[in-house]
Amino acid sequence: MTADASQADPRVASLAVTGGHTVAAPQSIYQASITPPSDIQLTENAPLTPDTNSSRTAVSSSSSPEPASNFLDGPLTAAPNCDAASICGPNSIAPSTAESQKRIQYMSPCSVSWFLSQRYKDRYYTSAEPQEKEILRIPAINKIEPRPTTAGNNWELCEHPEGQAYFRRPSPHNDKIVFYTNTWLLNHPGDMQDMEDAVDLVMSELSLQKELPEDLDICLSIYLHEDGDKLVCYYIADRVKEVVFWLTEQSVDLLVELLGVQIFDPHHLSHSQQTSYWRHIEMFPHYRPYPAEQLQLLRSTLKYYTIDRITSQTSCVLYDPDDLHKFSNFCNDLKPPPEGEFVSELEMCGFARIQNIFAYGRLRHYHGTKWARLDANRSVRSDLTSEEYKYSWLFNIASFLLFLTPTSYMCRLDEVWLDANVNQLPWHTFIKELQQDWQESITPSTIILTASVGYLAIQSVDQTVSGTGLPVVDRSAGQIMAYVATLLSIGNIVSCTILGRQHRLTGHLIAADASNYLERRAGRRWHTERLAVILSIPTGFFLWSLCAFLGGTLWLCYNQTSLATRAFVSVVVVVVSMLLALAASNGNWFSPTGWLALPALTVKTTFEKIPVHRLARPLRKFTDSLKNARRNTTPPGEVPQATSPPPPRRAFTAPPTLGRVVSDTLRLFRRSSMPRDVEMGRQQS
């Protein structure tokens, strides 16, 4: 294989030149809980042979290969993740005799999350282990030989709290260097020999390093390429500095596997180092010392996170106060072990997981940098109010037709889906509110559906041809409105059922699930607008069905009815419309700077020009004359009494004009829809 050939081969991730040979450099495989980049796809190939249940995982890259990682030494070969299979895992290709005798000649750096994902993906299956014998009988007095606790040259078998078995051993040349592997070494002499060769190769490379930390953890895994070349995948963890590193210069992608996060500050990169280190401790928790300083810092951090989450509505903390309180109880229960003993692997695994989660949060929110995210609904990339984030004209039209519901949902999506990451707590609250909105609209839609069917049964509405009893061909406007209301009500019920199943709370409890959901549906800006419109469909069906039923009812009230009926219905319609407009203005639906804002000053000037007081003068004169005549008229049989002079008339105050009343109402409406900071600025000026 040449460099040009590898460029045309999509299976080769990247190339590097070392030791006079061009070799393929494997890139990291992302764990299931982290969304992989768009140019990396995980694909499951077909079974290797007809008589086995195991399969292998391949990585295909749609982007052009770039030099990223280097082998320390070795011949021309393909990357281990390019149609390769592990000889130490369940998804293995059985090597031939010549291949099994090959020695490991070079190393390949991999990320911590890759080792963790292999633990969960590269599983052993009982149906694929014909060499293992099933226990069918129990000897007398239970004389069963226990399973060995060591393998080979002091490889100690450890049991992870989750149940996974792994092996560890100190270096034969330096007790401060400890090797770890997820490979099963018991009763597998070939795998044991490969692992011993890998240890020797790593130790020889470490001896060439001039400046090297003393307390090291080295994780190893052996991979076999289809042409028989063996690779040792590795990473090194420094127990003192709590960082992960490799022996050659590598891409930052091996550490920062979070989409949308760019590194500009070494302090920001240290958060990713801590994330990888504590993920390593969580994967191999045995024989760890008591973390006194880290534990005290974690307790203080939990106290602050709890207060911040309670007192701030836009806190960047990943958990709610109840969960943080549980974390605090766990940390407070951790007690130092007796002198000379280690912390229990159960407690260390839980402690490392909490540390990993909080380090991940600091990495995501640019903690300690000038770009730090202080509010969970703010982006660190750009201002969400800039021209880039303005809604498209097509979305504005759809939002207007759906009664501005997509606009409100769009604001919520901008808060929970930031920089290709999900704010889990706001997202969970948003899903709850969606479910509540859909459930609350089903019952009224059912009522409208029943009322529409009953409306069509009214004899005055369901007209027939006289003498025949057959319905007329041309339906009236009221009947058409009832048909529309019926169909829209059915659409609301069906859409609520479909979307309700797609957005169950159990499917969005984990941030990874929510991230995968939004990555597929809201990867781009117009995708987010489309999602907001889709979520608004049930509400749009319900409101339009209500409007259609209202139209049919008004047609019934105005069609061939008396003037008194029309007048009374008109008054009720006007009053109800005004009250609804007042209720709508309470929600700050309209922006004073938008196209829906009313020009209050122009309306005020127009209505003030109407001479309402002058037009009402003849009516006032007529009513005053009637009052004087009634006051001066004496009933028959009564003696007129002397009247005292009338009291002095008060100064006449002109009643407010219609223009003034309308202008005051518009000013009140405008203030109710105006942002608080704008209104305070106008009052101060």
C-alpha positions in Angstrom: 0.0 0.0 0.0 1.3 3.5 -0.9 0.3 6.9 0.3 -1.7 7.5 -2.9 -3.4 4.2 -2.6 -4.4 4.9 0.9 -5.8 8.3 0.0 -8.2 6.5 -2.4 -9.1 3.8 0.2 -11.8 5.2 2.6 -11.0 2.6 5.2 -7.6 4.2 6.0 -8.2 7.0 8.5 -4.9 8.8 8.3 -1.2 8.3 7.3 2.0 9.1 9.0 5.7 8.6 8.2 7.9 7.1 10.9 11.1 5.1 10.8 11.3 5.3 7.0 7.9 3.6 6.6 4.5 5.1 5.8 1.9 3.6 8.2 -1.8 4.1 8.8 -2.6 6.0 12.0 -5.8 4.9 13.7 -8.2 7.5 15.0 -10.2 7.1 18.1 -13.6 5.4 18.1 -16.1 7.4 20.1 -18.0 5.9 23.0 -21.7 5.4 22.7 -22.6 8.3 25.1 -20.7 10.9 23.0 -22.0 11.8 19.5 -19.4 11.0 16.9 -18.4 13.7 14.3 -20.3 13.7 11.0 -17.3 12.3 9.1 -17.0 9.2 11.3 -19.6 6.5 11.1 -19.8 3.2 13.0 -21.0 0.4 10.9 -21.7 -3.2 11.8 -20.4 -5.7 9.1 -21.9 -9.1 8.3 -20.9 -12.1 10.4 -17.4 -13.3 9.6 -18.2 -16.9 9.0 -21.5 -18.8 8.6 -20.9 -20.9 11.7 -20.2 -18.1 14.2 -22.3 -15.4 15.8 -19.5 -12.9 16.3 -19.1 -9.8 14.1 -16.6 -7.1 13.8 -16.9 -3.3 13.9 -15.4 -1.2 11.2 -15.0 2.6 11.0 -15.6 4.4 7.7 -14.5 8.0 7.2 -16.2 10.2 4.6 -13.5 12.9 4.9 -10.1 12.9 3.4 -7.4 11.4 5.5 -5.2 13.7 7.5 -1.9 13.0 9.4 -3.0 12.7 13.0 -1.3 9.9 14.8 2.0 8.1 14.5 3.2 4.6 15.1 6.5 4.4 16.9 7.8 1.9 14.5 6.5 -0.6 12.0 6.0 -1.6 8.4 3.4 -0.4 6.0 0.0 -1.6 7.2 -3.6 -0.6 7.6 -5.1 1.0 10.7 -6.6 -1.4 13.2 -10.0 0.1 12.9 -10.0 -0.4 9.2 -11.6 -3.9 8.7 -9.5 -5.1 11.6 -10.5 -7.4 14.4 -9.1 -8.0 17.9 -7.4 -11.3 18.6 -8.0 -10.8 22.3 -11.7 -10.0 22.2 -14.8 -12.0 21.3 -15.1 -10.5 17.8 -11.9 -12.0 16.6 -10.5 -13.6 13.5 -8.7 -16.8 14.3 -5.1 -16.3 13.1 -3.2 -18.9 11.3 -0.2 -20.6 12.7 2.2 -18.3 10.9 0.2 -15.2 12.0 0.1 -16.3 15.6 3.9 -16.5 15.6 4.3 -12.9 14.5 5.6 -10.5 17.1 4.2 -7.0 17.9 6.5 -4.4 16.3 4.7 -1.1 16.7 2.2 0.8 18.9 -0.9 2.8 18.2 -2.3 5.6 20.5 -6.0 5.5 21.3 -8.3 7.5 23.6 -9.6 6.4 26.9 -13.2 6.5 25.6 -12.2 4.0 22.9 -11.1 1.5 25.5 -14.3 2.1 27.5 -16.4 1.7 24.4 -14.6 -1.6 23.5 -15.5 -2.9 26.9 -19.2 -2.4 26.3 -19.2 -3.3 22.5 -16.6 -6.0 22.1 -18.5 -8.6 24.3 -18.0 -12.3 24.8 -20.9 -14.6 24.0 -21.5 -18.1 25.4 -22.6 -19.3 22.0 -19.3 -18.3 20.4 -17.1 -20.1 23.0 -17.1 -23.8 22.0 -13.8 -24.4 23.9 -15.5 -23.5 27.2 -17.0 -26.5 29.0 -20.4 -26.2 30.6 -20.6 -27.3 34.3 -23.2 -30.0 34.5 -22.5 -31.8 37.8 -21.6 -30.7 41.3 -19.0 -32.9 43.1 -19.6 -34.3 46.5 -19.1 -31.9 49.4 -18.9 -29.1 46.8 -15.3 -29.9 45.9 -15.1 -27.4 43.1 -11.7 -26.0 42.2 -11.9 -22.2 42.5 -11.1 -20.1 39.5 -7.4 -18.8 39.4 -6.9 -15.3 40.5 -3.7 -14.7 38.5 -2.6 -15.5 35.0 0.8 -15.7 33.5 3.5 -13.4 34.9 1.6 -11.9 37.9 -1.5 -10.7 35.9 -4.0 -10.3 38.7 -7.7 -10.8 37.9 -9.9 -7.9 39.2 -13.6 -7.6 39.2 -15.2 -4.3 38.3 -18.2 -3.2 40.4 -20.3 -3.4 37.2 -19.2 -7.0 36.7 -16.5 -6.7 34.0 -13.3 -8.7 34.7 -10.0 -7.1 33.8 -6.3 -7.8 34.6 -3.5 -5.7 36.1 0.1 -6.2 36.9 3.1 -4.1 38.0 5.9 -3.7 35.7 8.7 -6.3 36.2 11.3 -3.5 36.2 9.4 -0.7 38.0 6.7 -1.2 40.7 5.4 2.4 40.1 4.3 1.5 36.6 1.1 -0.7 36.4 -0.3 -2.2 33.3 -4.1 -2.8 32.7 -6.0 -4.6 30.0 -9.6 -5.7 29.3 -8.4 -8.7 27.4 -9.2 -12.1 28.9 -5.9 -13.9 29.7 -7.0 -17.0 31.5 -6.7 -20.2 29.4 -5.6 -18.2 26.4 -1.9 -18.7 26.0 -1.7 -16.9 22.7 -3.3 -13.8 24.1 -1.0 -14.0 27.1 2.1 -14.1 24.9 0.9 -11.2 22.9 0.3 -9.2 26.0 3.8 -10.0 27.4 5.3 -8.8 24.1 3.2 -5.6 24.3 4.6 -5.0 27.8 8.2 -5.5 26.7 7.6 -3.2 23.7 6.2 -0.4 25.8 8.9 -0.7 28.4 11.6 -0.5 25.7 10.0 2.7 24.4 9.7 4.2 27.9 13.4 3.6 28.5 14.1 5.9 25.5 12.2 8.8 27.1 14.4 11.3 28.9 11.7 13.0 31.0 9.0 10.7 32.2 6.8 10.7 35.2 7.2 8.0 37.8 3.7 6.9 38.8 2.1 5.6 35.6 -0.9 3.5 34.6 -0.6 2.0 31.1 -3.7 0.5 29.4 -3.1 -2.0 26.6 -5.1 -3.8 24.0 -4.0 -6.0 21.1 -5.4 -5.8 17.6 -4.9 -8.0 14.6 -5.2 -6.7 11.1 -6.6 -8.9 8.3 -3.1 -9.3 6.8 -1.8 -10.6 10.2 0.0 -7.5 11.5 -0.5 -7.0 15.3 -0.8 -3.6 16.9 -0.8 -2.7 20.6 -3.2 0.2 21.3 -2.3 2.1 24.4 -2.6 5.2 26.5 -0.7 6.3 29.6 -2.2 8.0 32.8 -0.1 10.0 35.3 -1.4 9.3 38.8 0.3 12.4 40.3 -0.7 15.0 37.8 -4.0 13.2 36.9 -3.6 13.5 33.2 -3.5 11.2 30.2 -0.8 11.3 27.5 1.0 9.4 24.8 4.6 9.0 23.8 4.3 11.0 20.5 2.5 14.1 19.4 -1.2 13.5 18.8 -4.3 15.2 17.6 -6.3 17.0 20.3 -9.3 14.8 19.2 -7.9 12.0 21.3 -8.7 14.1 24.3 -11.5 16.4 23.3 -14.2 14.2 21.8 -17.1 16.6 22.5 -18.6 18.1 19.4 -18.7 21.9 19.2 -15.9 22.4 21.7 -12.8 24.2 20.4 -9.7 24.5 22.6 -8.0 27.9 22.7 -6.6 27.9 26.3 -4.3 25.3 28.0 -6.5 25.6 31.1 -9.5 24.6 29.1 -7.6 21.6 27.8 -6.8 20.5 31.4 -10.5 19.9 31.9 -10.4 17.3 29.1 -7.3 15.8 30.7 -9.2 15.4 34.0 -12.2 13.9 32.1 -10.1 11.2 30.5 -8.1 10.5 33.7 -11.2 10.0 35.9 -12.8 7.9 33.2 -9.6 5.7 33.4 -10.0 5.5 37.2 -13.6 4.5 36.9 -12.7 1.8 34.4 -9.9 0.4 36.7 -10.8 1.3 40.3 -8.8 -1.3 42.3 -5.9 -0.5 44.6 -6.4 3.3 44.7 -5.3 5.4 47.6 -7.8 7.6 49.6 -8.3 10.8 47.6 -8.3 13.2 50.6 -7.7 16.5 48.8 -9.9 15.7 45.8 -12.7 14.5 48.1 -12.7 17.7 50.1 -12.7 19.8 46.9 -15.6 17.7 45.6 -17.7 18.2 48.7 -17.2 22.0 48.5 -18.1 21.9 44.8 -21.3 20.0 45.5 -22.3 22.6 48.1 -21.8 25.4 45.7 -23.6 23.6 42.8 -26.6 23.0 45.0 -26.9 26.6 46.0 -26.3 27.8 42.4 -29.0 25.5 41.1 -31.5 26.5 43.7 -31.0 30.3 43.4 -30.3 30.6 39.6 -32.8 29.8 36.9 -30.1 29.7 34.2 -27.5 27.7 36.2 -25.0 25.6 34.1 -25.0 22.8 36.7 -25.9 19.5 35.1 -28.1 18.1 37.9 -31.0 19.3 40.0 -30.7 20.0 43.7 -32.2 16.5 44.6 -29.5 14.7 42.7 -26.8 17.0 44.0 -27.9 16.3 47.5 -27.6 12.5 46.9 -24.1 13.1 45.5 -23.2 15.0 48.7 -24.5 12.2 50.9 -22.3 9.7 49.0 -19.2 11.9 49.4 -19.9 12.5 53.1 -20.1 8.8 53.7 -16.6 8.2 52.2 -14.3 7.5 55.2 -10.5 7.1 55.0 -9.5 3.4 55.2 -7.0 2.1 57.8 -3.4 3.1 57.3 -1.8 1.0 54.6 -5.0 -0.1 53.0 -6.7 1.1 49.8 -10.2 2.6 49.2 -12.9 0.1 48.2 -13.2 -0.3 44.5 -17.0 0.3 44.9 -16.5 3.7 46.4 -13.6 4.7 44.1 -15.7 3.8 41.0 -18.6 6.1 42.2 -16.2 8.9 43.2 -14.4 8.7 39.8 -17.7 8.8 37.9 -18.8 12.0 39.7 -15.4 13.6 39.1 -15.7 12.6 35.4 -19.1 14.2 35.1 -18.2 17.5 36.7 -14.9 17.7 34.6 -17.0 17.1 31.5 -19.3 20.0 32.6 -16.3 22.3 33.1 -15.0 21.4 29.6 -18.3 22.0 28.0 -18.9 25.4 29.6 -15.3 26.7 29.0 -14.8 26.9 32.8 -12.0 29.3 33.8 -11.6 31.0 30.4 -12.8 34.4 29.1 -15.4 32.6 27.0 -17.0 30.9 30.0 -20.7 30.2 29.7 -22.4 31.8 32.7 -26.0 31.2 31.7 -27.2 27.8 30.4 -29.2 29.5 27.6 -26.3 31.5 26.2 -24.0 30.3 23.5 -20.2 30.7 23.6 -19.9 30.9 19.9 -22.0 33.9 19.0 -24.9 36.1 20.1 -28.2 34.4 19.6 -29.8 37.8 18.9 -27.5 38.5 15.9 -28.5 38.5 12.3 -27.4 34.9 11.9 -30.1 33.6 14.3 -33.0 35.6 12.9 -36.0 33.5 11.7 -36.5 32.9 8.0 -39.5 34.4 6.2 -41.0 31.0 5.6 -40.8 30.2 9.3 -42.5 33.6 10.1 -45.4 32.7 7.8 -45.8 29.2 9.3 -45.6 30.7 12.8 -48.3 33.2 12.0 -50.6 30.5 10.6 -50.0 28.4 13.7 -50.8 31.3 16.1 -47.1 32.0 16.9 -46.7 28.7 18.7 -43.5 27.8 16.6 -41.9 31.0 17.7 -42.3 30.1 21.4 -41.0 26.6 20.8 -38.1 28.0 18.8 -37.1 30.1 21.8 -37.1 27.1 24.0 -35.1 25.0 21.5 -32.5 27.8 21.4 -32.1 27.5 25.1 -31.8 23.7 25.3 -29.8 23.0 22.1 -26.7 25.2 22.3 -23.3 24.7 20.5 -24.3 21.1 19.5 -24.9 20.2 23.2 -28.0 19.6 25.2 -29.0 21.2 28.5 -30.5 18.2 30.0 -32.7 19.7 32.7 -34.3 22.4 30.5 -34.8 19.8 27.8 -36.5 17.4 30.2 -38.8 20.3 31.4 -39.5 21.2 27.7 -40.6 17.6 26.9 -42.9 17.6 30.0 -44.5 20.8 28.8 -45.0 19.4 25.3 -46.7 16.3 26.6 -48.9 18.5 28.8 -49.9 20.8 25.9 -50.7 17.9 23.7 -52.7 16.1 26.3 -54.7 19.2 27.2 -55.6 19.8 23.6 -57.1 16.3 23.0 -60.1 16.8 25.4 -61.2 20.1 23.8 -60.7 18.7 20.4 -62.9 15.7 21.3 -65.6 18.1 22.5 -65.4 20.2 19.3 -65.6 16.9 17.2 -68.8 15.9 19.1 -70.2 19.4 18.8 -69.5 19.6 15.0 -71.2 16.3 14.4 -74.2 17.5 16.5 -74.2 20.8 14.5 -74.5 18.9 11.2 -77.6 17.1 12.6 -79.5 20.3 13.1 -82.5 20.4 10.6 -82.1 24.0 9.8 -78.5 23.3 8.8 -78.8 20.0 7.1 -81.1 21.3 4.3 -82.8 18.9 1.9 -84.6 19.3 -1.4 -88.3 20.0 -0.8 -90.5 17.1 -1.8 -87.8 14.5 -2.1 -86.0 14.5 1.3 -82.6 14.3 -0.5 -79.8 16.6 0.7 -78.9 19.5 -1.5 -75.8 19.1 -3.6 -74.3 22.5 -2.7 -73.6 22.6 1.0 -74.0 25.8 3.0 -71.1 27.7 4.6 -72.0 26.5 8.0 -71.9 22.9 6.9 -68.5 23.4 5.3 -67.2 25.0 8.5 -68.5 22.0 10.5 -66.7 19.6 8.1 -63.5 21.5 8.5 -63.7 21.6 12.3 -64.4 17.8 12.3 -61.4 17.0 10.2 -59.1 19.3 12.1 -60.2 17.8 15.4 -59.4 14.3 14.1 -56.0 15.7 12.9 -55.3 17.0 16.4 -56.0 13.7 18.1 -53.9 11.7 15.6 -51.0 14.1 15.7 -51.0 14.2 19.5 -50.9 10.4 19.6 -48.0 10.2 17.1 -45.9 13.0 18.7 -46.7 11.7 22.2 -45.2 8.3 21.4 -42.1 9.9 19.8 -41.5 12.1 22.9 -41.9 9.8 25.8 -40.2 10.9 29.0 -38.3 7.6 29.3 -36.7 8.2 26.0 -35.2 11.6 26.9 -33.9 11.0 30.4 -30.3 10.7 29.3 -28.4 13.6 27.7 -26.9 11.3 25.0 -30.4 10.3 23.9 -31.5 13.9 23.7 -28.3 14.8 21.9 -28.9 12.1 19.3 -32.5 13.2 18.9 -31.6 16.9 18.3 -28.5 16.1 16.2 -30.7 14.2 13.7 -33.6 16.7 13.7 -32.0 20.1 14.5 -28.5 19.9 13.1 -28.9 23.1 11.1 -30.8 26.3 11.7 -33.6 25.5 9.3 -33.8 22.0 10.8 -34.5 23.6 14.1 -37.3 25.8 12.6 -38.8 22.7 11.0 -38.8 20.9 14.3 -40.5 23.8 16.0 -43.2 23.8 13.3 -43.7 20.0 13.7 -44.1 20.3 17.5 -46.8 23.0 16.9 -49.0 21.0 14.6 -51.3 19.6 17.3 -51.9 23.1 18.7 -52.5 24.5 15.2 -55.0 21.8 14.5 -56.9 22.5 17.7 -57.0 26.3 17.3 -58.0 26.2 13.6 -60.7 23.6 14.4 -62.0 26.0 17.1 -62.0 28.9 14.6 -63.9 26.7 12.0 -66.5 25.7 14.6 -66.8 29.4 15.6 -67.3 30.3 11.9 -70.0 27.8 11.5 -71.8 29.0 14.6 -71.6 32.7 13.5 -73.0 31.7 10.1 -75.9 30.0 11.9 -76.5 33.2 13.9 -76.3 35.6 10.9 -77.9 33.6 8.2 -81.6 34.5 7.7 -82.1 35.9 11.2 -83.7 39.1 12.5 -81.9 42.4 13.0 -82.2 42.1 16.8 -80.5 38.7 16.7 -77.6 39.9 14.6 -77.2 43.0 16.7 -77.1 41.1 20.0 -74.6 38.5 18.6 -72.4 41.3 17.2 -72.2 43.0 20.6 -71.2 39.7 22.2 -68.6 39.0 19.5 -67.1 42.4 20.0 -66.9 42.2 23.8 -65.4 38.7 23.6 -62.9 39.8 21.0 -61.8 42.7 23.1 -61.4 40.5 26.2 -59.4 38.0 24.3 -57.1 40.7 22.9 -56.6 41.9 26.4 -55.7 38.4 27.6 -53.4 37.9 24.7 -51.6 41.2 25.4 -50.8 39.9 28.9 -48.4 37.2 27.4 -46.1 39.7 25.7 -46.8 38.1 22.3 -46.1 41.3 20.4 -42.8 43.1 20.2 -43.0 46.9 20.1 -40.3 46.9 17.4 -41.9 44.2 15.3 -44.2 44.4 12.3 -47.2 43.7 14.6 -46.6 46.8 16.8 -49.4 49.4 16.6 -48.4 53.0 15.8 -50.0 54.4 18.9 -49.1 58.0 18.1 -50.6 58.0 14.7 -53.8 56.4 15.9 -54.1 58.9 18.8 -53.7 61.9 16.4 -56.3 60.5 14.0 -59.0 59.9 16.6 -58.4 63.2 18.3 -59.4 65.0 15.1 -63.0 63.7 15.5 -65.2 66.4 17.1 -67.0 64.1 19.4 -67.9 66.9 21.9 -69.3 69.2 19.2 -71.3 66.4 17.6 -72.9 65.5 21.0 -73.9 69.2 21.7 -77.5 69.0 20.2 -78.1 65.8 22.2 -77.0 67.4 25.4 -79.3 70.4 24.8 -82.2 68.2 24.2 -81.7 66.2 27.4 -81.1 69.4 29.4 -84.4 70.8 28.2 -86.3 67.6 29.2 -84.8 67.8 32.7 -85.8 71.5 33.1 -89.3 70.9 31.9 -89.7 68.0 34.3 -88.3 70.1 37.2 -90.6 73.1 36.5 -93.8 71.1 36.0 -96.2 71.0 39.1 -98.5 68.0 39.4 -102.3 68.9 39.6 -103.7 69.6 43.1 -100.3 70.6 44.5 -99.3 74.2 45.5 -96.1 75.3 43.9 -93.5 75.9 46.6 -91.0 78.6 46.7 -87.8 77.5 45.4 -84.5 78.7 46.5 -82.0 79.9 43.9 -80.2 77.1 42.3 -76.7 76.4 43.5 -73.9 77.8 41.5 -72.9 75.6 38.7 -69.6 74.0 38.9 -67.0 74.6 36.2 -67.8 72.6 33.2 -65.3 69.8 32.5 -65.4 68.5 29.0 -65.8 64.7 28.8 -62.9 62.8 27.4 -63.0 62.5 23.7 -63.1 59.2 21.9 -59.6 59.8 20.5 -58.3 60.3 24.0 -59.9 57.1 25.2 -58.5 55.1 22.3 -55.0 56.6 22.7 -54.9 55.8 26.4 -56.0 52.2 25.7 -53.3 51.9 23.0 -50.7 53.3 25.4 -51.6 50.8 28.0 -51.5 48.0 25.5 -48.1 49.2 24.3 -46.7 49.3 27.8 -47.9 45.8 28.6 -46.0 44.5 25.5 -42.9 46.6 26.0 -39.8 45.0 27.6 -39.2 46.1 31.2 -35.8 47.7 30.4 -37.2 49.8 27.5 -40.2 51.0 29.6 -38.0 52.0 32.6 -35.7 54.0 30.2 -38.7 55.9 28.8 -40.0 56.7 32.2 -36.6 58.0 33.3 -36.3 60.2 30.2 
